[in-house]
Amino acid sequence: RLIRIEGYTAPPRPEQTPHAKYLAYGSSITHGQTAVRPTGTYTMRVAQLLEADLVNIGFGGGAHLEPGMADYIAARQDWQFASLEMGINLIASVSPDEFEHCVTYFISTIARAHPDKWVFCIDLFPSYWDYQAGSKADHFRAVVRAAVGKLNRPKVVYLAGRDMLTLTTGLTADLLHPSPSGMEQIARNMAFRMSEAMDGKK
């Protein structure tokens, strides 16, 4: 909340503010854990590249795809397109079958509440899980891809995390969170794919 501004100020004019609003849900990666500045997160860079205002609902250590959070996002009316980053904080604690149940409810609840809005569903970005539990990471990715396909809605789009961040050199030393260059790569690849889908252009 904005409590107070002191000094000579003026609110922005309508033509100075973005017309679209982008809602991003996800883990600490979405929140921007290792970005060097708030404007360096992949979410903020996507918003800038697509000329949108950002609503960042990223949770460090969270993003467990709780039904209540799906209901909350579905009830919000203040966004035009959204991205849902799913899986990284659940891979250690749930089975692929349990993950499928969570993903199915999460995506379908939001998509059915907003059939006219674009929802981009992102699976796991590359991380150390690909080396420690490679098959399970791939199962989780397959779950997100299948859930989007099963829903069969033209405005619900699957984005493969490994297509958004293509190099492990885009990670920090923890091999989980993106480095500044990784954040930028994710942002540019996402913005390109999102713009391609929403504008209907190749």
RAPE-V371302 format. One record per residue. N is the residue number from 1. SS is DSSP state (H for helix, E for strand, C for the rest). PHI is phi in radians with two decimals (* if undefined). OMEGA is omega in radians with two decimals (none if undefined). Layout:
n = {N/N}
ss = {SS/SS}
phi = {PHI/PHI}
omega = {OMEGA/OMEGA}
This chain:
n = {1/2/3/4/5/6/7/8/9/10/11/12/13/14/15/16/17/18/19/20/21/22/23/24/25/26/27/28/29/30/31/32/33/34/35/36/37/38/39/40/41/42/43/44/45/46/47/48/49/50/51/52/53/54/55/56/57/58/59/60/61/62/63/64/65/66/67/68/69/70/71/72/73/74/75/76/77/78/79/80/81/82/83/84/85/86/87/88/89/90/91/92/93/94/95/96/97/98/99/100/101/102/103/104/105/106/107/108/109/110/111/112/113/114/115/116/117/118/119/120/121/122/123/124/125/126/127/128/129/130/131/132/133/134/135/136/137/138/139/140/141/142/143/144/145/146/147/148/149/150/151/152/153/154/155/156/157/158/159/160/161/162/163/164/165/166/167/168/169/170/171/172/173/174/175/176/177/178/179/180/181/182/183/184/185/186/187/188/189/190/191/192/193/194/195/196/197/198/199/200/201/202}
ss = {C/C/C/C/C/C/C/C/C/C/C/C/C/H/H/H/C/C/C/E/E/E/E/E/E/E/C/H/H/H/H/C/C/C/C/C/C/H/H/H/C/H/H/H/H/H/H/H/H/C/C/E/E/E/E/E/E/E/C/C/C/C/C/C/C/C/H/H/H/H/H/H/H/H/H/C/C/C/C/C/E/E/E/E/E/C/C/C/C/C/C/C/C/C/C/H/H/H/H/H/H/H/H/H/H/H/H/H/H/H/H/H/H/C/C/C/C/E/E/E/E/E/C/C/C/C/C/C/H/H/H/H/C/H/H/H/H/H/H/H/H/H/H/H/H/H/H/H/H/H/H/C/C/C/C/E/E/E/E/C/H/H/H/H/C/C/C/H/H/H/E/C/C/C/C/C/C/E/C/H/H/H/H/H/H/H/H/H/H/H/H/H/H/H/H/H/H/H/H/C/C/C}
phi = {*/-1.54/-1.53/-2.79/-2.17/-1.92/1.90/-1.45/-2.34/-2.55/-1.14/-1.14/-1.32/-0.92/-1.30/-1.69/-2.01/-1.10/-1.54/-1.80/-2.21/-1.91/-1.82/-2.09/-1.99/2.94/-1.54/-1.09/-1.12/-1.22/-1.08/1.86/-0.81/-1.94/-1.23/-1.39/-2.79/-0.98/-1.41/-1.73/-1.24/-1.11/-1.17/-1.16/-1.20/-1.07/-1.04/-1.12/-1.15/-1.73/0.96/-2.22/-1.48/-1.91/-2.00/-1.72/-1.97/-1.78/-2.20/-1.11/1.30/-2.00/0.99/-1.60/0.98/-1.14/-0.97/-1.10/-1.24/-1.06/-1.10/-1.13/-1.12/-1.10/-1.38/-1.25/-2.02/-1.85/-2.41/-1.85/-2.60/-2.48/-2.18/-2.14/-1.61/-2.30/2.14/-1.11/-1.64/-1.93/-1.09/-1.46/-2.11/-2.28/-1.44/-0.97/-1.16/-1.14/-1.09/-1.03/-1.07/-1.12/-1.11/-1.05/-1.15/-1.07/-1.18/-1.14/-1.09/-1.25/-1.14/-1.24/-1.34/-2.37/-1.13/-1.65/-1.93/-1.45/-2.24/-1.81/-1.86/-1.88/-1.57/-1.18/-1.24/-1.01/-2.86/-1.09/-1.08/-1.20/-1.77/-1.51/-2.57/-0.96/-1.15/-1.19/-1.05/-1.18/-1.06/-1.10/-1.10/-1.12/-1.10/-1.12/-1.05/-1.19/-1.11/-1.16/-1.10/-1.16/-1.15/0.97/-2.02/-1.08/-1.72/-1.84/-2.08/-1.54/-2.13/-1.30/-1.01/-1.30/-1.50/-1.43/-2.12/-1.65/-2.18/-1.18/-1.20/-1.48/-1.84/-1.42/-1.11/-1.39/0.96/-2.39/-1.58/-1.17/-1.32/-0.96/-1.21/-1.16/-1.01/-1.18/-1.12/-1.01/-1.05/-1.19/-1.16/-1.15/-1.05/-1.10/-1.15/-1.19/-1.12/-1.02/-1.25/-1.25/-1.60/1.21/-2.12/-1.57}
omega = {3.08/-3.06/-3.05/2.99/3.12/3.12/-3.13/-3.09/3.04/3.10/3.12/3.07/-3.11/-3.11/3.13/-3.11/3.12/3.13/-3.12/3.08/-3.09/3.12/-3.14/3.09/3.07/-3.04/3.08/3.08/3.08/3.12/3.10/-3.03/-3.02/3.05/-3.09/3.12/-3.12/-3.13/3.13/3.09/3.13/-3.13/3.13/3.13/3.05/3.13/3.12/-3.10/-3.14/3.10/-3.13/3.00/-3.02/2.90/-3.06/3.09/3.10/-3.07/3.04/-3.12/-3.09/-3.10/-3.13/3.09/-3.14/3.10/3.14/3.10/3.06/3.12/-3.14/3.13/3.14/-3.11/-3.14/-3.13/-2.97/3.11/3.13/3.05/-3.03/2.96/-3.14/3.10/-2.93/2.87/-2.95/-3.11/3.08/-3.01/-3.12/-2.95/-3.12/3.10/3.05/3.11/3.09/3.11/3.11/3.12/-3.13/-3.09/-3.10/-3.14/-3.05/-3.08/-3.06/3.14/-3.11/-3.09/-3.11/3.09/-3.09/-3.07/-3.11/-3.07/3.14/3.08/-3.11/-3.01/-3.05/3.05/-3.02/2.93/3.06/3.13/3.11/3.09/3.11/3.13/-3.12/-3.11/-3.00/-3.10/3.13/3.09/3.12/3.06/3.14/3.11/3.14/3.12/-3.13/-3.14/-3.12/-3.13/3.10/3.14/-3.12/3.14/3.01/3.06/-3.04/-3.12/3.01/-2.95/3.09/3.04/3.12/-3.13/-3.13/3.00/3.12/3.08/-2.95/-3.06/3.08/3.05/3.05/3.10/3.03/-3.06/3.13/3.14/3.10/-3.09/-3.14/2.98/3.08/3.11/3.08/3.08/-3.12/3.12/3.09/-3.09/-3.09/3.11/3.11/-3.11/3.12/-3.11/-3.14/3.13/3.11/-3.13/-3.04/-3.14/3.13/-3.10/3.03/none}
